[in-house]
Amino acid sequence: MTEETSFLSHLWYLGAPSRRLKPGAMLRKVIMGQPILLARDSEGKAFAIRDICPHRGIPLSEGRLLEDESGAVEIECAYHGWRFGREGRCKAIPSLVEGQQVDLSKICVRRYPVREHQGLVWVFVCDTPVEGPAMAEAEPVEPPFPPPDIPGVGERRPNYVHVVEFACHVDNAIIGLMDPAHGPYVHQSWYWRSSGNMYEKEKRFAPVERGFSMVNHPPSSNSLAYRVLGGKPTTEIAFRLPGVRTEHVRVGERFVTSLTVVTPIDHERTEVTQVLYWDHPVLTALKPLLGVFARAFLDQDRVIVQKQYEGLKFNPRLMLINDADVQAKWYFRMKKAWTRSVETGAEFVHPLQDEVTLRWRS
């Protein structure tokens, strides 16, 4: 195994939970090494532009949001007051005097397509130029497909959100989180499982759009957390590019959906967002404790990849085995196929064509 350090473009990345993007405020994000300013216009609609003023390079998020005479929102740069609209076009340069002609239509910053869905703000990131004449003259790339739809949620907003930063490349975060064999060792706890409580697992997997799913099945009997839900729960787990994992659990007419989104900040830092939706009354009653357990669970993953980095910094030769690491193999194959599709314009060829059964102990 060799790590593919490139990032995947022309895909939806999580910008922020909706509740973090307040009206009249700006939020600075870095995704795939690109500085992005998230904000809302006067009607509460989210938008995103490159968070760099093309004049002297200061982040536009250091400035402030204004409204022009028509009520349209503008971002005023903190350094010299240059103003930019939500489409990224320069609207004004206050230092100009009569007779000094500057074509404002040629001054702009990249606009990022944004969609807000199920209480989350998604940003479409592509690899087209981010500055200079080529960017100013290029037509914006419009997303050919919508952001991820979280199963069973409808238009609900999250019941719980937790964000943590991992000190690793996005690939290591993703294959670590989808790894089915690390649980008894990394997540040893009274409410989950232990290394002495392992069973042989056999699960069916099927291809889905830009990803794969562990098809609907009863959850593992050695995971105590599922028993809290009562009844006979079933769960379906899916992973989609670039780093979106969902687990949809049903207990009769009730549901719990866990969403884990892995977002690359740069080559050495990754943001992991854990989101929970539910209509199960037991989880509503246990919400304070649920937050404690969820944070502890994710922190165990964060600590182990930090320890892993102490070995990875020596660039060792790694390996993936069957069947426990097959999901990781699929991820790298999908990543390569998606990159080829973006670069050539050819159709994305899914490396997984049919249902497959995998077996491992955990």
Helices and strands as residue ranges (DSSP letters): E 11-17, G 18-20, E 26-31, E 34-40, E 46-50, G 60-62, E 64-67, E 73-76, E 83-85, E 90-92, G 104-106, E 111-112, E 114-117, E 120-125, H 133-137, E 160-166, H 170-178, H 183-186, E 200-208, E 211-217, H 224-227, E 234-240, E 244-251, E 254-264, E 270-278, H 281-285, H 287-312, H 326-344, E 356-361
